[in-house]
Amino acid sequence: MRILTIFLLALVAAGCQLLPERPADAVYQRGALVLRDEGFMFRACARQQWQPVVAVPERVAEEHRRQRDGQPELPLYIEGWAAPATTGWALLEPRLIGGGLQACEQHLEGMLLLGAGEEPYWSLRLESQRMVLNDPAQLRRLIFREPELTRRGHLWQWRGQIEQHNETLDLLFEVEARPCRDRAGHWYALTARADLEGAPFTGCARYGDLQLLDLSARYDSGERYLRGVTLLLRGDGRARLVVDARNGQPLAARAGTWRLLGVDRLLLELAPTEPGDDSETLLWRRLRDGRLRLVSAHPEFGRLALDPAATPLQWERRALP
């Protein structure tokens, strides 16, 4: 009995170490999956190259059989955690499986989470400072500012309150790490529920701000230019441009910020290099192959084009279900 007690205490102390851990190099990825003679192939959104998949969770294989029965080469949209492998990708934890290549055009900008359901139709945008509930059946759109977050294990809850027409409305939005399927048959890893003054809404949930994942954390000019240029992007909007003159001089680095303009423009604003100097703005176009090219010729770089690194840009400090 004493030995059993010691063993149980050791298990408690080990905690999550007994569960499979996500590799340190895991990234959130999204794109399309197809099955060919050589096996599964994956193409990230905003990329044109198909890469081999070296590991596929049973859930992904099962959903591919169910949703693409008889049409294995029809692209199936998938997003979730993956790890880079020598020859491609290892899929780890799916978060959404369903749809085709057109799903890459959904960006859900400005959202942390999107909850939605069909009976009745509803949607809720969870943003950093507010919740926005759309209730078409009642022809209303309600905005709850500064929601309070409570977490209980795999259950996440946000509460908000507003005053409207001399009455107080309370909203509870819950997201649970439990599989969900929508009317179209798409699979989600998260279930969503909302309660507005006793009126229930049920559905599924997914992550937002997906447009960030279509970018790379690093862009590089390679060896084809007289100067080497590297652009580093962060998910919080910070950037760094590093220039190597390739003449033995130290690297020149400039800090700045970046933001997207539409679907294929990236605006880079660089801080002054010396006090009293002006800041500099560079406008880039994102090409179909994932490269960034300057829209206008630059006096120092010309029509510079930068190649993306393999690792997609990730969100900054985002703790979500």
C-alpha positions, -999 to 999 in steps of 0.1 A, spaced: 0 0 0 29 23 9 45 16 -25 12 23 -43 8 56 -24 43 67 -34 36 58 -70 4 78 -71 21 108 -55 48 106 -82 21 106 -109 5 137 -94 39 155 -92 47 146 -128 14 161 -139 12 168 -176 45 151 -183 25 119 -187 6 135 -215 20 139 -250 37 173 -251 36 197 -281 71 199 -296 90 231 -290 91 238 -328 54 233 -333 36 262 -351 0 269 -359 -5 262 -396 -33 263 -421 -38 251 -456 -51 223 -478 -46 185 -476 -48 160 -504 -42 123 -507 -21 111 -536 -4 78 -545 27 88 -526 6 97 -495 -8 129 -479 4 162 -493 -1 197 -476 -1 232 -491 0 261 -468 -23 290 -475 -6 318 -495 19 292 -508 19 272 -541 42 243 -532 28 210 -520 49 193 -493 48 157 -480 30 150 -447 51 126 -426 27 121 -397 -11 123 -398 -33 120 -366 -61 95 -368 -87 122 -365 -73 139 -396 -72 107 -416 -107 98 -404 -122 132 -414 -104 131 -448 -121 97 -455 -155 110 -443 -154 144 -460 -135 134 -492 -149 99 -497 -142 89 -533 -124 122 -541 -91 120 -523 -74 146 -544 -100 172 -537 -83 197 -514 -95 196 -478 -89 227 -456 -72 221 -423 -57 242 -396 -40 233 -363 -6 226 -348 21 211 -369 59 206 -367 83 210 -396 100 178 -407 130 172 -429 109 165 -460 76 183 -451 52 186 -421 41 165 -392 5 172 -384 -1 172 -346 -34 187 -333 -61 197 -357 -84 226 -347 -106 227 -378 -111 203 -407 -135 211 -435 -139 232 -466 -116 237 -496 -89 261 -508 -114 290 -507 -113 287 -469 -78 302 -471 -96 335 -480 -112 336 -446 -91 358 -423 -114 368 -394 -93 399 -388 -94 415 -353 -108 384 -337 -94 362 -310 -122 336 -314 -153 333 -335 -183 313 -322 -212 305 -344 -242 282 -348 -272 277 -371 -303 269 -349 -309 298 -346 -281 314 -367 -258 334 -345 -222 345 -343 -200 360 -316 -167 378 -322 -144 377 -293 -119 406 -296 -92 418 -272 -114 444 -255 -150 434 -264 -175 407 -275 -199 414 -304 -230 392 -305 -249 390 -338 -285 377 -334 -302 381 -368 -334 364 -356 -339 394 -333 -324 419 -357 -298 430 -332 -261 434 -327 -249 438 -292 -214 450 -281 -201 440 -246 -169 458 -237 -141 446 -214 -154 411 -209 -142 392 -178 -124 359 -184 -126 328 -162 -109 295 -169 -118 262 -154 -97 234 -169 -108 229 -205 -137 254 -201 -131 291 -209 -158 317 -200 -162 353 -208 -189 375 -191 -201 409 -203 -228 433 -193 -245 463 -210 -273 487 -203 -299 490 -230 -333 507 -229 -332 510 -191 -324 473 -186 -293 453 -179 -283 425 -203 -259 398 -192 -240 377 -217 -220 345 -210 -198 331 -237 -182 297 -232 -157 278 -252 -148 242 -244 -121 220 -257 -146 194 -270 -152 184 -306 -180 200 -326 -195 196 -360 -214 223 -380 -243 218 -404 -219 216 -434 -201 187 -417 -169 206 -409 -151 193 -377 -140 217 -350 -119 210 -319 -139 237 -299 -175 238 -288 -191 272 -283 -221 283 -262 -236 316 -254 -264 326 -230 -281 360 -232 -305 365 -204 -316 328 -205 -317 326 -244 -292 298 -253 -270 297 -284 -250 266 -293 -224 260 -320 -186 257 -327 -157 280 -322 -125 287 -341 -94 310 -339 -93 343 -356 -66 367 -371 -57 340 -396 -42 365 -420 -11 367 -398 -5 330 -404 -2 336 -442 29 356 -436 64 344 -427 83 354 -396 114 360 -417 120 372 -453 154 372 -469 169 385 -502 193 356 -506 225 360 -526 211 375 -558 215 412 -546 246 433 -539 232 439 -504 217 413 -482 184 423 -468 164 405 -440 130 415 -428 118 401 -394 81 403 -385 64 398 -352 28 390 -345 24 421 -324 31 444 -353 68 450 -346 94 446 -373 131 448 -379 150 454 -412 186 442 -413 209 452 -442 243 435 -449 264 457 -472 287 427 -477 318 449 -475 330 439 -440 310 467 -423 287 459 -393 251 450 -401 227 479 -402 194 472 -383 163 494 -382 133 489 -360 98 496 -371 62 485 -373 42 467 -400 5 463 -409 -15 447 -437 -34 468 -462 -60 447 -478 -51 411 -487 -18 416 -506 -2 448 -493 21 451 -463 31 486 -450 65 488 -432 72 519 -412 108 523 -402 119 545 -373 145 572 -380 182 561 -379 193 593 -363 176 619 -341 159 645 -362 157 622 -393 124 613 -409 109 579 -406 107 558 -438 77 539 -452 80 510 -475 50 494 -493 53 457 -502 31 435 -523 27 399 -514 30 377 -545 13 345 -552 44 325 -544 46 341 -509 74 366 -517 73 402 -508 82 428 -535 85 465 -531 57 483 -549 79 512 -560 116 512 -568 137 522 -538 168 544 -542 189 519 -523 172 485 -529 155 490 -563 126 466 -568 137 443 -541 119 410 -536 123 389 -504 118 352 -501 98 338 -472 113 314 -447 94 281 -440 82 291 -405 48 309 -407 43 340 -385 26 333 -352 4 352 -328 20 369 -299 12 359 -263 -22 344 -272 -36 321 -245 -67 304 -260 -85 271 -255 
